[in-house]
């Protein structure tokens, strides 16, 4: 797995990768900006918190000022959390291009892979993004109760979800859906671990902008490593 990640990182600045990298950065920043703006807009509907101190006429309104002062921190937190659905949408748009670039360099002997239509790619990305959001919303109480362990549980949960989706989409380029699911189940531990390794940089602002690109490339290497060993 570490070898797959190392190979993916080594190819980031390949000429074929640079165009994908630029477009992926534009898409990622744009999607994040829209999602963060929507989240902040939704927070604006929260009622103002003010109260009067007992036995005085003093009104306490500093909570609003405190919320405004924490806006930068809020944006960083939102960018880390919302990067996961953005990464899900990303894989739908750029999977074939990234996989083609990896295979052209490291697996040139392979025949052409099955192409996915735009409708299929968009559907896969949006449906997976919805699954990520709903799963994390359902696990929110667990995150809160686990206190210091919350980041690790967050990475484990999202690692499973990311690994499941990425490996199946990569496998579907060269397998039928039943074969792709069977492949994912057979290599569950390795896929889950790779997903967790991807989930960690996705939760770090700035680093998470290139993490989806590296993640797709790493999963292509993981797929061919496992599939090649079985041939």
N, C-alpha and C positions, 0 to 999 in steps of 0.2 A: 504493500500500500504506500509506504513512504517513497518507494522507487517510482510508483505511478505519479505521485504528487511532484516529485523532483523533475520527472520528464515533462510534466505539464508546465511547471514553472519555467523550465529551460526553453520552452517553445513560445512563451508569451510575446517575445519581441521578434519572432520570425516575421518576414514580410507578409506572409499569408494571414498571420494572426493580427497584425497591426490594424488592418481595416476593421476586422471584427471587434477588436478592442475599443477602437474609437467609437464605433456605432453602439457597442454595448454600454460604454460609459455615458453616452448621450441618453440612451433609453433608460438606463438605471437612474441617473440623476433626475431625469424628467418624471419618471414614475414615482420616485421617492418624494420629489417636490409636490406632486399632486396628492399623494397619500398623506404627507405631513400637513399640507394646507387643509385637507379635508378633516384630519384629526383635530387640528387647532380650531377650525371653524366649529366642529361639534362641541369642543370644550367651551366655546363661547356661550353655549346655551345653559351652562351650569349657573345656578342662581348665585347672586352676590352674597358673600358671607359677611354680614355686619351685625353687631349687637351693642347694646348699651350696658356699660358697667353698672352693677348694682349700687344703689344709693348715690349715683352721680348722673350727670347729663352727658358724660363722655361716650362718644360712639367709637367703637373699634372697627376700623376698615382696613387694617394693614394686610389682611389676607389677600386682597386683590393686588396690592403692590408687590407682595411676596410672590404671587403667581406670575406677575409680569416679569419680575426679576429672575425667575427660574425658567424663563422661556427658552433660553439657549440650552440649558440642561435638558429640558423637555424635548427639544428638537433632536438632540443627540440620542436620547433614549428611544424616541420614536424611530429614528433612522436605523438604529440597531434592530429593533423589533420588527419594523415593517420591511426590512431587507429580506426577510424570509419569503413572504409572498412575492416580492419583486424578483427574487432569484427563481421562484417557481415559474413566473411568467417568462423570465429570461430564457430558461431552458427550452421553452416552446418555440421561441423565435430563432435561436442561434444554434440549436443542437446539431442540425445537419452540417452547417458550415464548420463548426468547431471539430466535429467528428471527422469530416472530410479532410481537414487540415492535418489532424493527428494521424489519420490512416495513410495519407499521402506521404508523410515523412517516416513513419515507423512501421507501417504495414502495407507497403506498396503492392504486394502480391495479391491482395484481396480483390474479389470482384466488386462491382458497384453495389452500393447498399440500396435498400428500398427508400424511395423519397417520400417524405410526408408533405401533404398539402397544407396550405396556409390555414384552412379551416380546422384541420386536425391539430396542427401545432397550437393554434390559439385556444382551441377547446381544451387540450391537455394542460396548457399552462394555467388558464383561468380556473379550471376545475381543481387542480392541485393547489393553487393559491387559496381557494376557498377552504379546502381541507385543512391546510396549515393554519389559517385564521381560526376556524372552528375548533380544531384540536387544541390550540394554545388558549383559546378562550375557556374551553372546558377544563383545561389543566391549571387555570389561573389560581384557583384556591390551593392547589397542591404547591404551586410556586410560592405563594404567600406563607403557607404553613411550614414549608421546609427551610425558611429563613436563609442561612448561609449556604445551604446546599442547593438553593433555587437555580443558580446558573448551571450547575452540573446536570440537574434534572432537565432544565431547559434544553441543554445541548444533547442530552440523551434522547429526549422525545423528538426534537426536531431532526436529530441525526438519523433516527429510524425513518421518519417521514421523507427526508431528503434522499437518503440512500435508496429507499423503496422506489421513489419516483424516477430518480436519475438513472438507476441501473436498468429499470424496465424500458424507459424510453430509448436508451442506448441499445439495449438488446433487441428491441422491436425493429431496428434497422436491418437485422439479419436473422430474426426468428419470428415465428408466429406468436400471437398473444399467449396461448397456453405454454409454449416453450419458454417465453420470456419470464412468465410467472414462476415456472418450475425452476428456472435458472436462478432467479432471485431467492427463492426459498432454499435452494441447495447451498447457496453461498451467503446465507443470512448474516452470519457473524462478521464476515469481511465487509459486506455491503453496509451494515449498520455502523461498523467502525469508521469506514470511509465517510459515511454521512455525518458522523459526529465530528470528524476532523474538518469537514467542510462547514459545519454549523458554527464552530468556534470563530474562524475569521469573519464569517457573515455577521457576527454580533459585535464586531469592532468597527466603529466608524472609520471611513476613508479606506481601510483595508478591504471592507466589504464590497467596494465598488468593482474590484477585479476578481473577487472570490468566485462568483458564478462561472466566469470564463475558465478559470483554473479548475473548478470543480467538474465541469463537463469534460474537459480534457482528461482529468485524472480518472473519471469513471469510464471513459473510453479505454484507457490503458488497463484498468481493472477488469473490464469485460473481456478484452482480448487475452489478457493474461490467464484468466480462469477458463475461458472457452478454448484457448489454444492448448492448455494443459489437458483438456478433456478429449482433444482430437486424437 
